[in-house]
Amino acid sequence: MIITGIQVIRDKQGTAARVSDSPAAGVGALPGEKIELTYGDRLHVDVSFEYQGPQMSVTLYGVIGTRGFAGFDEIIAAENPMPLPDSLLNFVPVTGAIEIPITADIDPGEKYDLYVKIKEYPGAGMPEVDDAITITGIPPSFKLLEETIYPYAYVYDGKCETCTFTFTSIPFTPADWVKGIFAAHCEEEIKKAGGRVMELRVYVDENLLRPWTNWRIEVVYTTPGAGVAMALGLGPFVVGVLLIIMALIALVIVTYTFIIKPLTYKRKAISEEVKKAWSRETLISAIHDFEAKLERTPTPDADLEKKNDQELRDYCDELAQAVAPAPGAGAGLALAAVGVLALGGVAVAAYAMSRPREKR
């Protein structure tokens, strides 16, 4: 596979600055050429290669980052489905393209590197352009719009994933309108797809001088089984779920990028502040998770519904203390009745964002 062309797409001016478009050019045709981008731009990369095999769809993956002794440090990435024709007898030329949005995940600087690959077949080649990309301008400044910690965060230990999903919405999408709505769908949709969500954070960058809004969503979740993920046909299933949620709340996105990283999760200790925020609906959901964690016989819903609010809180507190003792535990639990937030999620204090990285 070779890189045949690179364009800098600037949507806000409605123009595209072509850097190289020689159809015969590979990576070697770009020595000394510098590609300058700023935030809101997209780097459009064209590729081609010879293919022989059955008709199928593969995933073209493009990354901007830095090449080091330990490998390629991936900073921003994007992927795009690429169809392959039915060609069992002969090799045929195939072309594809990927667009990488320039987001706040990358700092201003020079000498960034680029590479592309087919995720399913890295042996097809991974062409790389080194020291050719310059990022200019001031990165978007994200503020935490909402943070939701779900009851499963106090139960689960084990492998999971974290997805940082950055996107741009259509002009003048009000942040206050989105607040609460996204979280209200997140647990339900990810659980429906076969996963469980532990944490969700929604960040927004609003600037009255431009007609679009930048968003950043961070989700920590368990993945469905491989068979379920394939049946869903979603690729990275959480990205498909996030797009479904955006469609449900009529949030139209223009461009997006994401990075997914594996994570070993350690369940959180439950503070008194968290427990006080749990409603009746949340308590029943948490009781089922806690009983499963402790390998106890699950209490039928009908029996739980017979309990009054205080009885539910007392039983949930007993299970919670067995699963994840609260810091400084010892004081009795006096839970206040409050409304359900985000289908059982609990908003807690914000903490500083970190920039996710992947290694190739």
N, C-alpha and C positions, 0 to 999 in steps of 0.2 A: 504494500500500500504506500502511496506517496501523497503528499500535500500538493495540490495543483493550483490553489488560489486562496488568498486571504483578503477579506474586506473588513473595513471598520464601518459598522452601521451606526449612524447617529439619528435616532428616531426624532429627537426634538427639533432637528433642522430638516428632517425628511430627506436626508442625503446619505449616500454611501461613498466612502473614500476607498477606492480600490488600491491595494498595495501591490498585489501580484496576480496576474491572470494568465500566465503562460500555460497552456494545457500540457505542454511537455515538461514543465518545470517540476522538479522535486524539491526536497529540502535544500539541496545543494545550490539551487538557483536563487536563494535568498541571502547570500552572505553580505553582511554590512548593512542590510536594509532594516530600518527601525520602524516599528509599528506603535503609534502613539494613540492611546485611548484614555477617556475620562469616564467618570461615573455616569451610568445611564446608557453608555455605548454598549454595543454587542460586537464581539469578534466572530465574524463568519468565516469558517474554514471549509474549503472544498477538498475532497479526497477522491482518489480513484485506485482501482486495483483489478486484477484479473481473477475471475471466479469460475469454478467448475463444481457443480453439485446440484442438489434439489432446490426447489423453490422454498424460500423461508424468509423470516424477518429476523434481523440481528440488530444489535445496539451499537451505534457509533458514539464513542465517549471522547470528549475533549477536555483538556485541563490546562490551566495557566498556573505556574508555580515556579519553583527553583530547583535546579539540579545540584545535588550535593554528593559528597562521598558516600553517604548512607542511602542514597537513592533519590527519587524525585519527590519533593515535598509539595503535595497538591494543595493549592490554596482556594481556587474557585474552579468548578467543574460543571459540565452539562452533558446531557446525552440525548440522542434522537434515534428513533427506530429507522432502520434502513432495509428496504426489501431487496432480496436477492432473487434473480430470475431462475427459472428451471433450465439448467444447462448441464445435463449429465454427460454429454459427449464431447463438448469442446469448452475451452476457456473463453469467457466473454468479458468485455470491459464493463465495470460497474462503477458508478459514481455515487457519492453521498455528500452530505453537508451537516455541519453542526454549528450552532451559535452559542457562544459563551457570554452571558451578560456580565458586565463589570459592576460589581457590587462593593459594599463596604467591607466585605470579607478580605479584600486585598488592599494593602497600604500603597500610597503613592511611592513610586520608585522606578528605577531603571533596571535593565538587564533581566527581566522576567523571561521564563522559558515556556514553551508550548509543546504539548505532545497530544497525539490522537491514537486511538486503538479501537478495535472491535472487541467488546467485552467478552463475547463468547469465544472468540478466536484470536487471542493476542499474537499467535503465530503468524497471522496475516501481515504483521509488521506494525511497528509503533513509531512512525516518523516523528522527529523532534526538531524544533527550531529553537536554538539557544541564544540567549542574550539579545533578543530582538524586540521585546515588548517593554514599552514605557507607560506607566500609569500616572496621569496628572490630575490635578484638581483636588477638591476637598471631599472626602468620603461622606456619605450620609451619616447623620448622627441619630442613632436609634434610641428611643426611650421605651422603657418597659410599660406596656399598656395594661397587661394583666398577666398574672401567674396563677396557675391552678395545680395543686397537688391532689392527686386522686387517692382514695383509700387503698388501692392495690400497692401504692408505694410503701405502705407500712406492713406489707405482707410478703412481698416478693424478694427473693434472693436468687441471683443467677444471671444467665446471659440475656442480653437484650441489645437494642440498638438506639442510637440517638440520631435524629435527622434535623439538620439545620436547613430550612427551606426559605429562600429569599426571593421575593417577587415584587413586581411593580403593578399597581392596579390602574384601572381606567381613571380619567381625570376627576379630581375633586371627590374622591371617596371619603366620606367623613369617618374619622377614626372612632368617634364615640358611638357611631352606629354599629360598628363591627364588634366593639367591646362587649364581651359576654355571649354574643351569638355564636362565635366560633367555638369557644369552649363548651357551649351547650350541646354541640354536635359531636365533639371530638371523641369522648369516651364511647358513645353509642356506636359511631361509625367504625372505629378501630376494632371494637369488640365484635361487631357484626362481621367484620372481615377476618376474624380469627385471632386477633391480637389483643393485648391489654395495654392501656396507657397508664403510666405512672406520673408523668410530669408534662406540663404544657406551659410555654411562655410565648406571648405575642408581643413583638416590638413594632413600633411605627416610627417613621421619619417623615414628618410633615414640613413642607416648605411652601409658603404662600407665593414664592416667586416662580414656582413651576407648577404645571397643571396635572402632575401625577403624584402618587404616594408610594413610597418604598415601605416594604413590610419584611419582617423577619420572624419566622416561627420556629421554635425549638421544641421538639417532642421526644420524650424518652418512652419507649414502648417495647413490648415483647412482640415477636413476629409469629405469624401463623405457621403451621406445618408446611413443608415444601409442596405437598400435594395441593393444599388449599391455595397457596400463593399462585401456583401454576393455573389452577382452575379459575382464579380470579382474573388472570391475564393482565395483571397490573405491573409487571416488572417489579421494581421496588414498591412493594404493596402500599407502604405508608404514603408515598407520593401520590399514588392513585386515590387513596382515601382523602388526602388533603384537597386534591382537585375536586373530588365529589362534594366535600363539605363546602368549598367555595361556590360550587354551582348551587348548592342548597340555599345558601344565604345570598345568592345573586351578586357575589363579588367577582367581577370580571377581571382577569389578570392579563397583562400584556406579555410579559416575559417572566421566566423564573429559572432558578438554578438551585441545586441542593447538594449537600454532602452528607453521606450516611457513614457512621462509624460504629463498630462493635463496642459493647460496653459490658462490664461485669457489675451488676447492680447489687447494692447492699441496702436492705430495707431501712427505712427511716425510723428513728425513735419517735413516739407520739407524744407531743407536748400537750399540756393542759389547754393551751390556746387552740390547738387544732381540734381536740376532742369537743371543746365547747361549741365549735361551729357546725358539728354534724347534726343533721336533721333526722327525722324518723326514717325517711327513705334511704338516706345515707347509712344510717345505723344498721338497717336490715341487710343492705348490700355488703357492708363491712363484716357483719356477723358471719355471713356465708363464706367470705374469703378467709376469715380468721379460723373458722371451724375446719375448712379444708386444709389450711396450713398446719393446724394442730392434729390433723387426721382424726377428728371427732366425727361422730355421726351427725350429719346435718340436721338442724332443727327445721321441721316443715314450716313453710310460709304461714300456713293457717295458725300454727301455734305462736309464731312470732307476732302475728297480727292481733292476737288476743292480749298481748302484753301492753301495758300503758307505756307512755314515753319514758318515764323514769326507770321502769323495769328493763326496757330495751337498752337504755344507757348503762345501767348497772351490769347487765350481761355482756354488752359489748366492751365495757371497760375491763371486765374480768378476762375476756379473751385477748384484748389488746395488750394487757399487761403480761400475759403469758407469751405472746408473740414478740412484742417489742416494748419492753419496759420504758416508761417515760423518764426523761432525765430528772433526777431528784424525786423519783416516785416516793410516795409515802402518804401524801395528803389524799383524802377521799375525793371522789369525783362528783361534782355538782354541775351537770351539763345544762346549759340554757337552751330552750327551744328556739331555733332560728330557722329561716327559710333555706331551701335547698339551693346551693350554688353550683351551677354547671354540672347538673346531673350527678351530684355527689362529690364534685371536686371541692377543694377548700383553698381559698386564696390565702397566701402567706406572704411574708416580706420578700421583696425583690433582692436579687443578688447580681453581682457584676457578670456580664456576658464574657464568654471566652470564645476564641476563634478556633473552630474545628479544623483539624488537618488530617490528611490521609497520606500514607506512604505507599509508593509503588514499588 
